[in-house]
Amino acid sequence: MNLRVIQWATGSVGVAAIKGVLEHPELELVGCWVYSDAKNGKDVGEIIGTAPFGVTATNSIDEILALDADAVIYAPLMPNVDEVAALLRSGKNVVSPLGWFYPSEKEAAPLEVAAQAGNATLHGAGIGPGAATELFPLLMSVMSTGVTFVRAEEFSDLRTYGAPDVLRYVMGFGGTPDSALTGPMQKLLDGGFIQSVRLIVDRLGFAADPKIHTSQEVAVATAPIDSPIGTIERGQVAGRRFHWEALVGGTVVVRITVNWLMGEENLDPPWSFGPAGERYEMEILGNPDTFVTVKGWQPESVEAGLQSNPGIVATAAHCVNAVPATCAAPAGIQSFFDLPLITGRAAPSLARTDS
């Protein structure tokens, strides 16, 4: 029998996750939680832009908790520990791109209690954080001895991100530098990226200071820039850069960086993606060194990205593909290295009929 899956929230990641569940040979969508009254009671097919397929969305948490299901893909805009704990206590395994792939003891404590009470498992997945920033560099480190430095870095054009309110009011684009630098984004990102740095430090055995160093920078527009949030005027924030670093003494041994730009023109400082364009980079220094550039997780154009952003689809895919292993795992918070190797599955038109 297929594993019965609930999708929690239908933003861009949630919609991509639903589509991924529908084509996964081991999964069946049986429920969907939505925020709005407008989506409540609708067939999920209508919400994701396909033909109806008989699953009705609800904005009742009680209905979701009562539903017979094996797993929940939990993908709201903002994480809520109480919601996740309730899902775990109800006996539902949870996979989420919002963190919890390497939580501190304090972060883990209430969720670990809930997971044991419900005999359920919580697994964090995603892309960055949740794969490119820690899992993939660690997997590549197997090819080196004497590792001295690990770097993971994202270079993305945020004009391809079709969430204007998030871009303006959460990420701080189109505002003043002071409002961006004092806004919520650094704290929101810290929750996941600090886990990424700590996981690399602990797995590789660096004698790093337990305090992770964080910093952020902004670039402003020098002329009007068209964007999903409207025109960004001169002097308004049009680029953001965040760093997370672990140090041994005064030496940086792990660095994760996010570069988010509203295009490459009319920026001060004159940041750009360089000749390599948008990408993810992973670097391990040791014997030998490894340097990997990943293309394909960013769209080929702004217009294409607003239709379907590959990075969002990849984030959802990692969560969908992790569901079977999460359901099979012991109760509790299980990290990448607690589960077997997870892979994708063949497209339905190319899959064996006996599996």
N, C-alpha and C positions, 0 to 999 in steps of 0.2 A: 504494500500500500504506500502511496505517496505521503510525504510529510505535509501536514496541513499548516499553512502559513498565513499570518495576518500582516498586513502592511499598516504601519503607524505613520500617518501623515502623507500627503500627496503633493508635496512640493516637487521640485525638479528631480531630486534624488529619489523620492518616493515613487514618482511616476516611472522612472527608469527601473526601479526595483520591481515594480509590479510587472512590467514587460519582461524582465528577466525571469521572474518566477513562472510566468506563463509558458516560457519556452524551456524551462529546466525539467528534465525527464523525471526527477525525483520529488518534485514539489507541486503543490496544489494551493492556489489562493482561495481562502475560505472566509476572509474578513478584511475590513479596512476601516481604520479610524481616521476621521477628518476633523479639522477645526471648525469649519463654518457651517452655519445653518443652510447655506445655499447648496452645499454638497451633500448634506445629510439626506439619506433616503434615495440617493441616485445610484443607479447601476455603475459599478466601477469602470466598466467599459466606456461609459459616457464621459467620465472624468478624465480618462487617459486618451480619449480620442479614437476609440475603436468601437466595434459593434458590442452591444450588451452581451455579457456572458454569465449573468445570474448571481453575481456577488453584489450585495447592497452595502454602501458605505453608511457608517453611523458616527455621530459625534458623542455617543454615550460610552464613557469609559466602563461603566458597569456591564454593558452588553459585551464589550470586548473581553473583559475579565471572565465573563461567564461562558464565552465561546470555547468550544472544544477545538484546540489547536496545539500544534507541537512547537511552533516558533513564531516570534514577532520580529520583523525587521523594523527597528525603531529609528526613524529618521525625521524628527521635527527640526525646526530651525534652531531651537535652544534645548539643551538636555534638561530633564527634570528627574532628579534622583528618586523622588517619591513615586513617579509614574513607573520607572523601571523596576523599583522594588516591588510594587504592586503586581506587575506582570510576572516577575519571578516567583512571588509567593503564590500566584494562581497556577503555578506549574508550567509556565510557558518559558521555553528557552528564548533568549534575546540576543540578536546580532545588531550592532549599531556602528555607524561611522562617526559617532560623536565622542569617542574616547573609550576609556575603560579597557584598553588593550594592555596597559601596564600601570595601573593605578597605584598610588601610595597606599600604605596600610590604612591611613585615615580615610582616604577616598573609597577604599574597597570595603571597609568594615560593614556599613549598613547593607550594602548590596550582597556581600558574602552571606550575611545572616539571612537575608530574604531568599537567596538562591538555595541555601541548605534547607530552609523551611519548605520550599516548593519543589525540592529535588530538581532544580533547573540550573541552566548554565548561561552565563553572560560572556559574550565574546565581542571585542572591539575590532573593527576592520576599517577599510576605506582606501584612501589614496595618499593624502598628505595632510595630516598624519594618518598612519594606518597602513602604509606599504612603502611608498617611495622614500619616506624619511627615516625609516628604521628597518623594516623587514628586509627589503631588497639589498641595502648596503650590508646588512649583517650576513645575508646569504652569500653575497659576493666576497665577503671577508675570508671565507673558507679557502680562497685561492692564495692567501698571503700569510706569511709568518711575520712576527715582530711588528704588528700594526701600530703606527704612531699617530694617525689622524684619519678621521672619517668626516666627509662632508656630503650633505644632501641639499639640493637647491632647486627651487621652482622659479621659472620665468614665464609669466602669463599675462596676456592682454585681458583686462577685466571688462572691456567693452563687449566681450562675448558672453558675459554673465547676465542673464535676463532677469535680474531681481532688483529693480530700481530702488525700492525702499531699503533693502539690505545694503546696497552699495552706498546710499547716501547717509542713512541714519545709524547704521551699525558699523560699516567699514570707514565712514568718514569722508568719502569722495565728494567733491563739490562743496566742501565746507572750508573753514579756515584751518591753517596748520595747527593752531593751538587747540581747537576743538577736536581735531583728529588725534593729536598726540595725547590728549587727556581723556579721550573717549573710551568706549568699552572694548575696542578690538584687541588691544594687547592682552588684556585679562582673559578674554574669550579664547584667544589662540593659545595662551599659555597652558590651558587645561589639557590640550592634546600634545603640543609640541614639547613641553617639558617631559612628558612621558616618553616621547621618542628619544630624546637625548639620554634620559636615565636608562632606558632599555639598552641602548648601544653601550653606554658606560659599563653597565653591570654584566652584559653578556661577554664583552671583550676583556673585562677585568681591569679597566683603568683605575688608578688611584686618584680619582678626580674629587675635587671639592664638591660636597653634596649640593651646594647652592648653584643653580643654573643661572648663568648671566643672560639677561634679556636686554634688547635694545630695539629701537625703531627709528625710522627716518621718513620724511615726506618729501615729495617733489611737487611743485606748484606749476600751474599752467602759465605760460608766457604770452599766450594768445588763446582765443576761444577754441575749445575742443568738443566735438560732437560725441555724445555718449548715451548709453541707455537711460541715464538719469536726466537727460537734457543737456544743454550746453554748459560745460565747465568753463567759467570765466577766468580771466587773468587773475593770478594770485590765489585761486582756489586749489585745493588738493587734487592732484591728478596722478599721483604715484605714491605707493607705500612700500616700505621695505622693513622686514622684521628679521631679527637674528636671535638664535638661542645657542649658547655656547657652554661647554664643560671644559674646565681647566685643571691641569695638574701643575701645581705651582703657578707660574705665570704663563704656561704654555697651553694653547687651545688644542684639545685632542678630539673634540666633536663640535661641529658647527652645522646648524640647520638654518637655512635662509629662505625667505619667501620674497619674491619680487613681483609686485602687482602694479601694472601700469595701464593707464588709459591711452594706449597707443604709444608711439615713440617720438612724436613730434610735439614741439612747443612745451618742453619740460625744463624746469630749473630745480635742481641740477639736471644736466642733459642725459638722463639715464636712457639706456636702450637695451634691447635684447642681444645686440651684436650680430655678427654674420650668421650665427647658428639659429637665430630666431627663437620663438617660444619653445620651451623644452623643460624636461627634468634632467638634472645632472646628479650623478652619484660618484664619489671619489673615495678610494681607500689608499692610503699611503702605507707601504710595508715592503715586504720582499716576496713578489714584485708588487708594484703599484697597479691599481685598477682604476680606469676612468670610463664611465658609461654615460651616454646621452640617450634619453628616451624621447622619441617623437611619436606623435599620434594621439596623445592625450589632450591636445589642444586643437581646436578647429582650424580649418584652412583659411577661414575668413570670419569677420565679425558677423556677417549675415548667417553663415552656416552655424556658427556657435549659438546664435539666438534661436535657431531651429532645433538643434540638438548638440549639446556640448559634450565632447568625448570624455572629458575629465569627470563630469557628473555621472555619465553612464558607467565609466570604469569604477567609480566609487560604489555605485549601486551593485555592479557585477560582483565585486569582491564580497560584499555582504551576502548576496544571493548564493554565491558558490560556497560560502562558509556555513550555510544553514545545516546541511547534512552532518558535517563533522561536529558542529556545535551540539546538535541534538544527540549525537552518540557519545559525547564527552561526559565525564563525571560532573556532578553538581559543583557549582562555584564559579568564580571568575577564571576563565581559561584563556591564556595568551596564545600567540602564534606558535610558541615552542611547546605548548601543552597539547596541541592538536596535531594530527598527521598532516602531511603536505596537502594543501588544497589546490585544486586545479579547476579550470573551466570545463565545460562539457561541449560535445559536438553539436553543431546546429541540427535542429530536428530533421531537416531534409537529408542529412548525411549520417544520422545516428543509426546504430544497430537496433534492430527491432526486438532483440532478446534482452535489452538492458533498460 
